[in-house]
């Protein structure tokens, strides 16, 4: 089954989603009331031009094409409940990649308002088709993987049969570079260029892999240390643009079946280090040989620090408080707990930007009660003023003072205010 994959998403591999607005964190509302106040509905029909409702998956993204979620549509109808904002919806035919009658993906842009319904129906059309036969070392390339990539950084993939024959349907109208990967990883060749093909039209290719493939082993570093996270890394041929993706572990990543030449690497961030695209040091691939190279993440993301204190005694830090970091759009970036002195720290992979906010909940495991200099008291939630962060630098938001809940909510027995009642 083939679905569009944006190559830029290969280098990121943290997926952020839009959550409820910060008012949900800061205002006391029950779940049903909060959802009703902060979401809208999206409804519509999905119509195919070849008769019958198509089997479709609906995927929704932010306006910048960050993935948020996906679900199957039923009987030609889709329905979503989303937070207010602007979204891209993508409708993808779920038939196999080799089905030459498959519909092309259809994208629509919508804007959702709280307590409103958006009705947006979609008509899907038959996509373009690439067919052909692949040979490796003069023999049918049984099980070869065929990848068609376009300028929009979308990739579609299928597999050749035992005779090396393949079909790739449901393609958007575009020009494509067609890369072919020998299943045995012994043979390789340059990409085949397919000039713009239109919906319902096709191109037939004769692909021949005639060059011995090589391998590449890259040691990965994040700053001075080995990259310890298990992440997906992409190697891109600087000669052909062809790309290979593999999973790194134990500080290294290995690629096989590569076209000879030099490579650049697309690596996601790790820890506090930002992702990076750049050349592999050494690591020039030769036919039939394994090359050895290295690659290092060099730039740290922004960090955020501060302290949560008692609003009645700002020299007293509150332990175990939940601290949540949001960006300007209200996207929840990370959360942590304060230490025994009330201090908190976020080490992020964020770059310079404004409008960040920190929201604080007094210890949610204790129902908002915290140990204070006056006793065990119930506190109220609070957020910081918006602030800016800078790549590779720390932003200290200072002290966030949590107010005490009114005396009537303190449970009666505990004195949670100064003795003079102020």
SEFIRO-460648 format. One record per residue (C-alpha): residue number from 1; residue in three letters; y, z, x. Coordinates in Angstrom, 2 decimals, padded with zeros to 5 digits. Layout:
<rs>
+-----+-----+---------+---------+---------+
|   i |  aa |      yy |      zz |      xx |
+-----+-----+---------+---------+---------+
| NUM | ALA |       Y |       Z |       X |
...
+-----+-----+---------+---------+---------+
</rs>
This chain:
<rs>
+-----+-----+---------+---------+---------+
|   i |  aa |      yy |      zz |      xx |
+-----+-----+---------+---------+---------+
|   1 | UNK |  000.00 |  000.00 |  000.00 |
|   2 | UNK |  003.35 | -000.99 |  001.41 |
|   3 | UNK |  006.66 |  000.68 |  000.77 |
|   4 | UNK |  009.98 |  000.19 |  002.52 |
|   5 | UNK |  010.42 |  002.46 |  005.53 |
|   6 | UNK |  013.86 |  002.80 |  007.11 |
|   7 | UNK |  013.44 |  002.75 |  010.87 |
|   8 | UNK |  016.37 |  005.15 |  011.25 |
|   9 | UNK |  014.28 |  007.74 |  009.38 |
|  10 | UNK |  011.69 |  007.61 |  012.18 |
|  11 | UNK |  014.14 |  009.37 |  014.47 |
|  12 | UNK |  015.02 |  012.12 |  012.20 |
|  13 | UNK |  012.23 |  013.74 |  010.83 |
|  14 | UNK |  014.05 |  016.70 |  009.21 |
|  15 | UNK |  014.55 |  015.84 |  005.54 |
|  16 | UNK |  017.45 |  017.57 |  003.75 |
|  17 | UNK |  017.66 |  017.89 | -000.05 |
|  18 | UNK |  020.56 |  018.65 | -002.38 |
|  19 | UNK |  020.10 |  022.07 | -003.97 |
|  20 | UNK |  022.11 |  023.99 | -006.51 |
|  21 | UNK |  025.77 |  024.53 | -005.76 |
|  22 | UNK |  026.92 |  027.69 | -004.03 |
|  23 | UNK |  027.96 |  029.10 | -007.38 |
|  24 | UNK |  024.26 |  029.69 | -008.03 |
|  25 | UNK |  024.13 |  031.89 | -004.97 |
|  26 | UNK |  027.36 |  033.72 | -005.66 |
|  27 | UNK |  027.39 |  034.05 | -009.48 |
|  28 | UNK |  024.90 |  036.16 | -011.45 |
|  29 | UNK |  023.23 |  033.68 | -013.79 |
|  30 | UNK |  019.68 |  033.52 | -015.10 |
|  31 | UNK |  017.59 |  030.50 | -014.04 |
|  32 | UNK |  017.79 |  028.61 | -017.33 |
|  33 | UNK |  021.56 |  029.04 | -017.67 |
|  34 | UNK |  022.15 |  028.05 | -014.05 |
|  35 | UNK |  020.08 |  024.88 | -014.35 |
|  36 | UNK |  021.80 |  023.86 | -017.57 |
|  37 | UNK |  025.24 |  024.39 | -016.05 |
|  38 | UNK |  024.64 |  022.47 | -012.82 |
|  39 | UNK |  022.43 |  019.47 | -013.63 |
|  40 | UNK |  022.56 |  016.18 | -015.47 |
|  41 | UNK |  019.87 |  013.83 | -016.76 |
|  42 | UNK |  019.00 |  010.24 | -015.85 |
|  43 | UNK |  016.93 |  008.06 | -018.19 |
|  44 | UNK |  015.96 |  004.41 | -018.45 |
|  45 | UNK |  013.40 |  001.66 | -018.98 |
|  46 | UNK |  011.69 | -000.27 | -016.17 |
|  47 | UNK |  011.06 | -003.88 | -017.16 |
|  48 | UNK |  008.96 | -006.36 | -015.19 |
|  49 | UNK |  009.43 | -010.12 | -015.41 |
|  50 | UNK |  005.67 | -010.80 | -015.36 |
|  51 | UNK |  004.75 | -008.98 | -018.58 |
|  52 | UNK |  003.68 | -005.39 | -019.16 |
|  53 | UNK |  005.28 | -002.25 | -017.73 |
|  54 | UNK |  004.97 | -002.20 | -013.92 |
|  55 | UNK |  003.38 |  000.73 | -012.09 |
|  56 | UNK |  006.39 |  002.09 | -010.24 |
|  57 | UNK |  007.39 |  005.04 | -008.09 |
|  58 | UNK |  011.00 |  006.19 | -008.38 |
|  59 | UNK |  012.54 |  007.60 | -005.20 |
|  60 | UNK |  015.99 |  009.16 | -005.10 |
|  61 | UNK |  018.34 |  009.46 | -002.13 |
|  62 | UNK |  021.83 |  010.76 | -001.47 |
|  63 | UNK |  024.67 |  008.23 | -001.36 |
|  64 | UNK |  024.03 |  008.06 |  002.44 |
|  65 | UNK |  020.32 |  007.26 |  001.87 |
|  66 | UNK |  018.93 |  010.66 |  002.81 |
|  67 | UNK |  015.57 |  011.12 |  001.08 |
|  68 | UNK |  015.48 |  013.72 | -001.70 |
|  69 | UNK |  012.34 |  013.19 | -003.76 |
|  70 | UNK |  009.97 |  010.83 | -005.57 |
|  71 | UNK |  007.90 |  010.65 | -008.74 |
|  72 | UNK |  005.76 |  008.15 | -010.65 |
|  73 | UNK |  007.21 |  006.42 | -013.70 |
|  74 | UNK |  005.04 |  006.40 | -016.83 |
|  75 | UNK |  004.63 |  003.45 | -019.21 |
|  76 | UNK |  007.79 |  001.72 | -018.06 |
|  77 | UNK |  010.06 |  004.74 | -018.54 |
|  78 | UNK |  011.58 |  007.08 | -015.97 |
|  79 | UNK |  013.46 |  010.36 | -016.35 |
|  80 | UNK |  015.09 |  012.63 | -013.76 |
|  81 | UNK |  017.11 |  015.84 | -013.72 |
|  82 | UNK |  019.56 |  015.97 | -010.83 |
|  83 | UNK |  022.47 |  018.04 | -009.59 |
|  84 | UNK |  025.92 |  016.44 | -010.03 |
|  85 | UNK |  026.63 |  013.78 | -007.43 |
|  86 | UNK |  026.13 |  010.14 | -006.48 |
|  87 | UNK |  022.62 |  008.88 | -005.75 |
|  88 | UNK |  020.63 |  005.79 | -004.87 |
|  89 | UNK |  017.48 |  005.25 | -006.94 |
|  90 | UNK |  014.78 |  002.97 | -005.54 |
|  91 | UNK |  012.03 |  001.56 | -007.78 |
|  92 | UNK |  008.91 |  000.50 | -005.84 |
|  93 | UNK |  005.94 | -001.44 | -007.23 |
|  94 | UNK |  002.74 |  000.52 | -006.48 |
|  95 | UNK |  000.41 | -002.46 | -006.32 |
|  96 | UNK | -001.26 | -003.18 | -002.93 |
|  97 | UNK |  000.71 | -004.94 | -000.20 |
|  98 | UNK | -001.62 | -007.97 | -000.31 |
|  99 | UNK | -000.78 | -008.67 | -003.97 |
| 100 | UNK |  001.45 | -011.76 | -003.74 |
| 101 | UNK |  002.79 | -011.16 | -007.26 |
| 102 | UNK |  004.15 | -007.72 | -006.34 |
| 103 | UNK |  007.72 | -006.90 | -007.35 |
| 104 | UNK |  010.39 | -006.38 | -004.72 |
| 105 | UNK |  011.95 | -002.89 | -004.52 |
| 106 | UNK |  014.98 | -002.52 | -006.76 |
| 107 | UNK |  017.90 | -000.25 | -005.83 |
| 108 | UNK |  020.52 |  001.11 | -008.22 |
| 109 | UNK |  023.41 |  003.50 | -007.64 |
| 110 | UNK |  024.22 |  006.21 | -010.18 |
| 111 | UNK |  026.66 |  009.09 | -010.56 |
| 112 | UNK |  025.44 |  012.24 | -012.30 |
| 113 | UNK |  027.72 |  014.74 | -014.08 |
| 114 | UNK |  026.75 |  018.22 | -015.22 |
| 115 | UNK |  025.54 |  018.36 | -018.83 |
| 116 | UNK |  025.67 |  014.54 | -019.24 |
| 117 | UNK |  022.97 |  011.89 | -019.52 |
| 118 | UNK |  023.06 |  008.65 | -017.53 |
| 119 | UNK |  021.13 |  005.74 | -019.07 |
| 120 | UNK |  020.26 |  003.08 | -016.48 |
| 121 | UNK |  017.51 |  000.55 | -017.19 |
| 122 | UNK |  016.06 | -001.61 | -014.43 |
| 123 | UNK |  014.63 | -005.14 | -014.37 |
| 124 | UNK |  012.24 | -005.87 | -011.46 |
| 125 | UNK |  011.57 | -009.34 | -010.01 |
| 126 | UNK |  008.74 | -010.81 | -007.98 |
| 127 | UNK |  009.35 | -010.42 | -004.27 |
| 128 | UNK |  009.05 | -012.82 | -001.36 |
| 129 | UNK |  005.69 | -013.25 |  000.42 |
| 130 | UNK |  004.55 | -013.61 |  004.04 |
| 131 | UNK |  000.98 | -014.78 |  004.60 |
| 132 | UNK | -000.95 | -016.05 |  007.60 |
| 133 | UNK | -003.71 | -015.59 |  010.14 |
| 134 | UNK | -003.62 | -013.44 |  013.27 |
| 135 | UNK | -005.68 | -014.04 |  016.42 |
| 136 | UNK | -006.03 | -011.75 |  019.43 |
| 137 | UNK | -007.43 | -013.14 |  022.68 |
| 138 | UNK | -008.44 | -016.30 |  020.85 |
| 139 | UNK | -010.50 | -014.50 |  018.18 |
| 140 | UNK | -009.64 | -013.44 |  014.61 |
| 141 | UNK | -007.68 | -010.17 |  014.82 |
| 142 | UNK | -009.79 | -008.19 |  012.38 |
| 143 | UNK | -007.92 | -005.09 |  011.13 |
| 144 | UNK | -004.68 | -006.05 |  012.88 |
| 145 | UNK | -001.59 | -004.34 |  011.51 |
| 146 | UNK |  001.22 | -006.64 |  010.40 |
| 147 | UNK |  004.74 | -005.22 |  010.13 |
| 148 | UNK |  007.71 | -007.18 |  008.75 |
| 149 | UNK |  011.13 | -005.64 |  009.57 |
| 150 | UNK |  014.55 | -006.79 |  008.35 |
| 151 | UNK |  018.15 | -006.15 |  009.41 |
| 152 | UNK |  018.50 | -003.36 |  006.82 |
| 153 | UNK |  016.00 | -001.37 |  008.94 |
| 154 | UNK |  013.34 | -001.63 |  006.24 |
| 155 | UNK |  009.74 | -002.22 |  007.30 |
| 156 | UNK |  006.75 | -003.38 |  005.25 |
| 157 | UNK |  003.17 | -003.27 |  006.48 |
| 158 | UNK | -000.29 | -004.63 |  005.68 |
| 159 | UNK | -003.67 | -005.06 |  007.40 |
| 160 | UNK | -005.53 | -008.27 |  008.27 |
| 161 | UNK | -009.04 | -008.83 |  006.86 |
| 162 | UNK | -012.14 | -009.52 |  008.95 |
| 163 | UNK | -011.03 | -013.14 |  009.39 |
| 164 | UNK | -007.58 | -012.12 |  010.59 |
| 165 | UNK | -005.97 | -013.26 |  007.34 |
| 166 | UNK | -003.19 | -011.24 |  005.75 |
| 167 | UNK | -000.72 | -011.26 |  002.86 |
| 168 | UNK |  002.42 | -009.18 |  002.48 |
| 169 | UNK |  003.98 | -009.35 | -000.98 |
| 170 | UNK |  006.86 | -007.65 | -002.75 |
| 171 | UNK |  009.44 | -008.27 | -000.02 |
| 172 | UNK |  013.19 | -008.22 | -000.66 |
| 173 | UNK |  015.03 | -011.46 |  000.07 |
| 174 | UNK |  015.90 | -011.29 |  003.81 |
| 175 | UNK |  015.04 | -012.57 |  007.28 |
| 176 | UNK |  012.19 | -010.78 |  009.04 |
| 177 | UNK |  010.80 | -010.06 |  012.47 |
| 178 | UNK |  007.02 | -009.94 |  012.08 |
| 179 | UNK |  005.24 | -007.72 |  014.61 |
| 180 | UNK |  001.48 | -007.75 |  014.97 |
| 181 | UNK | -000.60 | -004.90 |  016.38 |
| 182 | UNK | -004.14 | -005.60 |  017.57 |
| 183 | UNK | -006.52 | -002.95 |  016.18 |
| 184 | UNK | -008.23 | -002.63 |  019.57 |
| 185 | UNK | -004.82 | -002.24 |  021.29 |
| 186 | UNK | -005.89 | -004.74 |  023.97 |
| 187 | UNK | -003.71 | -007.70 |  023.06 |
| 188 | UNK | -000.06 | -008.18 |  022.20 |
| 189 | UNK |  002.59 | -010.84 |  021.69 |
| 190 | UNK |  006.24 | -011.33 |  020.83 |
| 191 | UNK |  007.42 | -011.04 |  017.26 |
| 192 | UNK |  007.50 | -014.04 |  014.93 |
| 193 | UNK |  010.85 | -014.78 |  013.29 |
| 194 | UNK |  010.90 | -015.67 |  009.59 |
| 195 | UNK |  014.25 | -017.01 |  008.44 |
| 196 | UNK |  015.58 | -015.88 |  005.08 |
| 197 | UNK |  012.94 | -016.06 |  002.36 |
| 198 | UNK |  013.94 | -015.80 | -001.29 |
| 199 | UNK |  012.32 | -013.98 | -004.22 |
| 200 | UNK |  009.12 | -015.69 | -005.32 |
| 201 | UNK |  009.04 | -017.88 | -002.18 |
| 202 | UNK |  006.80 | -017.51 |  000.85 |
| 203 | UNK |  006.19 | -018.23 |  004.52 |
| 204 | UNK |  002.81 | -018.84 |  006.18 |
| 205 | UNK |  002.38 | -017.85 |  009.84 |
| 206 | UNK | -000.08 | -018.61 |  012.64 |
| 207 | UNK |  000.10 | -015.55 |  014.89 |
| 208 | UNK | -001.52 | -015.56 |  018.32 |
| 209 | UNK | -001.64 | -012.49 |  020.56 |
| 210 | UNK | -002.22 | -013.85 |  024.05 |
| 211 | UNK | -000.86 | -011.20 |  026.43 |
| 212 | UNK | -002.77 | -008.19 |  027.71 |
| 213 | UNK | -001.26 | -004.97 |  026.34 |
| 214 | UNK | -000.32 | -001.91 |  028.36 |
| 215 | UNK |  000.18 |  001.78 |  027.72 |
| 216 | UNK |  002.94 |  004.34 |  028.20 |
| 217 | UNK |  002.76 |  008.12 |  028.68 |
| 218 | UNK |  006.12 |  009.90 |  028.41 |
| 219 | UNK |  006.82 |  013.54 |  029.28 |
| 220 | UNK |  009.45 |  014.96 |  026.91 |
| 221 | UNK |  012.05 |  017.64 |  027.63 |
| 222 | UNK |  014.63 |  019.52 |  025.57 |
| 223 | UNK |  017.26 |  020.61 |  028.07 |
| 224 | UNK |  015.53 |  022.32 |  031.02 |
| 225 | UNK |  012.27 |  022.98 |  029.17 |
| 226 | UNK |  009.38 |  020.86 |  027.88 |
| 227 | UNK |  009.77 |  019.73 |  024.27 |
| 228 | UNK |  007.32 |  022.04 |  022.52 |
| 229 | UNK |  007.55 |  020.86 |  018.91 |
| 230 | UNK |  005.09 |  018.36 |  017.43 |
| 231 | UNK |  007.35 |  015.49 |  016.41 |
| 232 | UNK |  007.04 |  011.75 |  015.84 |
| 233 | UNK |  008.63 |  009.62 |  018.55 |
| 234 | UNK |  009.26 |  005.87 |  018.51 |
| 235 | UNK |  009.10 |  003.57 |  021.55 |
| 236 | UNK |  011.10 |  000.33 |  021.22 |
| 237 | UNK |  010.55 | -002.67 |  023.50 |
| 238 | UNK |  013.86 | -003.60 |  025.13 |
| 239 | UNK |  012.59 | -007.19 |  025.39 |
| 240 | UNK |  011.22 | -007.88 |  021.91 |
| 241 | UNK |  012.54 | -005.09 |  019.64 |
| 242 | UNK |  008.97 | -004.29 |  018.63 |
| 243 | UNK |  008.39 | -000.59 |  017.97 |
| 244 | UNK |  005.49 |  001.83 |  018.17 |
| 245 | UNK |  005.42 |  005.35 |  016.71 |
| 246 | UNK |  003.22 |  008.22 |  017.92 |
| 247 | UNK |  003.09 |  011.98 |  017.55 |
| 248 | UNK |  004.13 |  014.09 |  020.51 |
| 249 | UNK |  002.36 |  017.34 |  021.36 |
| 250 | UNK |  002.31 |  019.71 |  024.32 |
| 251 | UNK |  005.46 |  018.12 |  025.72 |
| 252 | UNK |  004.27 |  014.52 |  025.98 |
| 253 | UNK |  003.59 |  011.41 |  023.90 |
| 254 | UNK |  001.26 |  008.48 |  024.54 |
| 255 | UNK |  001.50 |  004.88 |  023.30 |
| 256 | UNK | -001.14 |  002.13 |  023.54 |
| 257 | UNK | -001.11 | -001.62 |  022.82 |
| 258 | UNK |  002.44 | -002.14 |  024.13 |
| 259 | UNK |  004.14 | -005.37 |  025.11 |
| 260 | UNK |  004.87 | -005.38 |  028.87 |
| 261 | UNK |  008.38 | -004.40 |  029.96 |
| 262 | UNK |  010.84 | -001.52 |  029.74 |
| 263 | UNK |  011.30 |  000.77 |  026.73 |
| 264 | UNK |  013.82 |  002.97 |  024.99 |
| 265 | UNK |  012.77 |  006.04 |  023.05 |
| 266 | UNK |  013.94 |  007.31 |  019.67 |
| 267 | UNK |  013.28 |  011.06 |  019.60 |
| 268 | UNK |  014.25 |  013.56 |  016.87 |
| 269 | UNK |  015.99 |  016.83 |  017.62 |
| 270 | UNK |  014.03 |  019.84 |  018.74 |
| 271 | UNK |  015.18 |  023.43 |  018.45 |
| 272 | UNK |  018.93 |  023.45 |  019.02 |
| 273 | UNK |  018.90 |  020.06 |  020.81 |
| 274 | UNK |  020.10 |  016.93 |  019.01 |
| 275 | UNK |  017.93 |  013.86 |  018.64 |
| 276 | UNK |  018.61 |  011.03 |  021.05 |
| 277 | UNK |  017.95 |  007.32 |  021.57 |
| 278 | UNK |  017.92 |  006.17 |  025.19 |
| 279 | UNK |  015.96 |  004.48 |  027.98 |
| 280 | UNK |  012.70 |  005.91 |  029.30 |
| 281 | UNK |  013.10 |  006.98 |  032.92 |
| 282 | UNK |  010.62 |  004.92 |  034.97 |
| 283 | UNK |  007.80 |  003.93 |  032.63 |
| 284 | UNK |  007.85 |  000.14 |  033.02 |
| 285 | UNK |  004.78 | -001.12 |  031.16 |
| 286 | UNK |  002.50 | -003.66 |  032.88 |
| 287 | UNK | -000.39 | -005.65 |  031.34 |
| 288 | UNK | -003.64 | -003.69 |  031.31 |
| 289 | UNK | -002.02 | -000.61 |  032.93 |
| 290 | UNK | -000.66 |  002.75 |  031.81 |
| 291 | UNK |  002.92 |  003.52 |  032.87 |
| 292 | UNK |  004.33 |  007.05 |  033.25 |
| 293 | UNK |  007.87 |  007.99 |  032.29 |
| 294 | UNK |  010.06 |  010.86 |  031.12 |
| 295 | UNK |  012.73 |  011.44 |  028.50 |
| 296 | UNK |  015.11 |  014.36 |  027.96 |
| 297 | UNK |  017.19 |  015.66 |  025.03 |
| 298 | UNK |  020.51 |  016.68 |  026.58 |
| 299 | UNK |  023.00 |  017.70 |  023.88 |
| 300 | UNK |  022.92 |  020.94 |  021.92 |
| 301 | UNK |  023.97 |  021.18 |  018.30 |
| 302 | UNK |  026.58 |  023.55 |  016.95 |
| 303 | UNK |  025.85 |  027.26 |  016.53 |
| 304 | UNK |  027.29 |  029.73 |  014.02 |
| 305 | UNK |  027.46 |  033.51 |  014.43 |
| 306 | UNK |  028.99 |  036.49 |  012.66 |
| 307 | UNK |  028.38 |  039.97 |  011.30 |
| 308 | UNK |  027.91 |  041.36 |  007.77 |
| 309 | UNK |  029.60 |  044.71 |  007.23 |
| 310 | UNK |  030.13 |  047.37 |  004.57 |
| 311 | UNK |  033.32 |  046.59 |  002.63 |
| 312 | UNK |  034.07 |  050.35 |  002.38 |
| 313 | UNK |  033.45 |  050.96 |  006.10 |
| 314 | UNK |  033.84 |  047.75 |  008.12 |
| 315 | UNK |  032.57 |  049.43 |  011.26 |
| 316 | UNK |  029.11 |  049.67 |  009.68 |
| 317 | UNK |  026.85 |  046.59 |  009.93 |
| 318 | UNK |  024.41 |  045.82 |  007.12 |
| 319 | UNK |  020.83 |  045.04 |  008.15 |
| 320 | UNK |  018.41 |  042.66 |  006.38 |
| 321 | UNK |  021.14 |  040.81 |  004.45 |
| 322 | UNK |  020.29 |  037.18 |  003.65 |
| 323 | UNK |  022.77 |  034.71 |  005.15 |
| 324 | UNK |  022.75 |  031.06 |  004.01 |
| 325 | UNK |  024.56 |  028.20 |  005.74 |
| 326 | UNK |  025.90 |  025.31 |  003.61 |
| 327 | UNK |  027.66 |  022.11 |  004.60 |
| 328 | UNK |  030.72 |  020.60 |  002.92 |
| 329 | UNK |  028.60 |  018.85 |  000.27 |
| 330 | UNK |  026.88 |  022.11 | -000.69 |
| 331 | UNK |  023.62 |  021.16 |  001.04 |
| 332 | UNK |  021.70 |  024.23 |  002.17 |
| 333 | UNK |  021.23 |  023.83 |  005.93 |
| 334 | UNK |  019.47 |  027.06 |  006.94 |
| 335 | UNK |  019.08 |  030.73 |  006.13 |
| 336 | UNK |  018.41 |  033.86 |  008.14 |
| 337 | UNK |  018.57 |  037.66 |  007.94 |
| 338 | UNK |  020.94 |  040.00 |  009.73 |
| 339 | UNK |  019.57 |  042.21 |  012.50 |
| 340 | UNK |  019.80 |  046.01 |  012.65 |
| 341 | UNK |  023.51 |  045.83 |  013.52 |
| 342 | UNK |  024.32 |  043.34 |  010.78 |
| 343 | UNK |  024.65 |  040.37 |  013.14 |
| 344 | UNK |  023.44 |  036.84 |  012.34 |
| 345 | UNK |  023.10 |  033.61 |  014.30 |
| 346 | UNK |  022.31 |  029.98 |  013.40 |
| 347 | UNK |  021.22 |  027.51 |  016.09 |
| 348 | UNK |  021.50 |  024.10 |  014.38 |
| 349 | UNK |  021.18 |  020.41 |  015.12 |
| 350 | UNK |  024.55 |  019.78 |  013.48 |
| 351 | UNK |  027.45 |  017.89 |  015.04 |
| 352 | UNK |  031.19 |  018.44 |  014.69 |
| 353 | UNK |  032.24 |  018.74 |  011.03 |
| 354 | UNK |  034.45 |  020.73 |  008.68 |
| 355 | UNK |  033.86 |  022.51 |  005.38 |
| 356 | UNK |  030.91 |  024.71 |  006.39 |
| 357 | UNK |  030.42 |  027.92 |  004.39 |
| 358 | UNK |  028.27 |  031.01 |  004.87 |
| 359 | UNK |  027.03 |  032.83 |  001.75 |
| 360 | UNK |  025.67 |  036.37 |  002.01 |
| 361 | UNK |  023.25 |  038.15 | -000.31 |
| 362 | UNK |  022.69 |  041.88 |  000.30 |
| 363 | UNK |  019.01 |  042.50 |  001.04 |
| 364 | UNK |  017.33 |  040.52 | -001.81 |
| 365 | UNK |  014.01 |  042.31 | -001.21 |
| 366 | UNK |  015.70 |  045.59 | -002.20 |
| 367 | UNK |  017.57 |  044.26 | -005.22 |
| 368 | UNK |  020.88 |  044.11 | -003.39 |
| 369 | UNK |  020.72 |  047.70 | -002.07 |
| 370 | UNK |  021.60 |  048.35 |  001.58 |
| 371 | UNK |  021.79 |  051.40 |  003.78 |
| 372 | UNK |  025.49 |  052.23 |  004.28 |
| 373 | UNK |  027.45 |  055.02 |  005.91 |
| 374 | UNK |  027.78 |  056.56 |  002.42 |
| 375 | UNK |  024.08 |  056.36 |  001.56 |
| 376 | UNK |  021.77 |  053.80 |  000.02 |
| 377 | UNK |  024.16 |  051.62 | -002.03 |
| 378 | UNK |  024.12 |  048.49 | -004.09 |
| 379 | UNK |  026.34 |  045.66 | -002.79 |
| 380 | UNK |  027.72 |  042.45 | -004.26 |
| 381 | UNK |  027.36 |  038.91 | -002.90 |
| 382 | UNK |  030.11 |  037.22 | -000.95 |
| 383 | UNK |  030.84 |  034.00 |  000.93 |
| 384 | UNK |  033.05 |  033.09 |  003.88 |
| 385 | UNK |  036.07 |  030.83 |  003.80 |
| 386 | UNK |  035.31 |  027.21 |  004.83 |
| 387 | UNK |  035.21 |  026.71 |  008.59 |
| 388 | UNK |  034.62 |  023.95 |  011.13 |
| 389 | UNK |  031.85 |  023.62 |  013.71 |
| 390 | UNK |  031.79 |  021.72 |  017.00 |
| 391 | UNK |  028.87 |  020.06 |  018.78 |
| 392 | UNK |  027.48 |  022.25 |  021.60 |
| 393 | UNK |  029.85 |  025.14 |  020.76 |
| 394 | UNK |  029.54 |  028.42 |  018.88 |
| 395 | UNK |  031.71 |  029.19 |  015.86 |
| 396 | UNK |  032.15 |  032.92 |  015.23 |
| 397 | UNK |  033.02 |  033.44 |  011.56 |
| 398 | UNK |  033.75 |  037.10 |  012.23 |
| 399 | UNK |  033.01 |  039.96 |  009.84 |
| 400 | UNK |  031.98 |  039.26 |  006.24 |
| 401 | UNK |  032.60 |  042.44 |  004.27 |
| 402 | UNK |  030.37 |  042.96 |  001.25 |
| 403 | UNK |  031.97 |  044.96 | -001.60 |
| 404 | UNK |  030.12 |  047.80 | -003.28 |
| 405 | UNK |  028.95 |  047.25 | -006.84 |
| 406 | UNK |  030.84 |  049.31 | -009.45 |
| 407 | UNK |  029.88 |  052.98 | -009.62 |
| 408 | UNK |  028.21 |  052.42 | -013.00 |
| 409 | UNK |  025.71 |  050.07 | -011.32 |
| 410 | UNK |  024.83 |  052.38 | -008.42 |
| 411 | UNK |  021.97 |  054.18 | -010.12 |
| 412 | UNK |  023.86 |  057.39 | -010.71 |
| 413 | UNK |  022.74 |  059.83 | -008.04 |
| 414 | UNK |  024.06 |  058.32 | -004.80 |
| 415 | UNK |  027.65 |  058.71 | -003.62 |
| 416 | UNK |  028.58 |  055.20 | -002.42 |
| 417 | UNK |  032.33 |  055.59 | -002.06 |
| 418 | UNK |  034.68 |  057.71 |  000.07 |
| 419 | UNK |  034.94 |  061.31 | -001.14 |
| 420 | UNK |  038.51 |  060.75 | -002.32 |
| 421 | UNK |  037.21 |  058.13 | -004.75 |
| 422 | UNK |  039.22 |  055.32 | -003.23 |
+-----+-----+---------+---------+---------+
</rs>
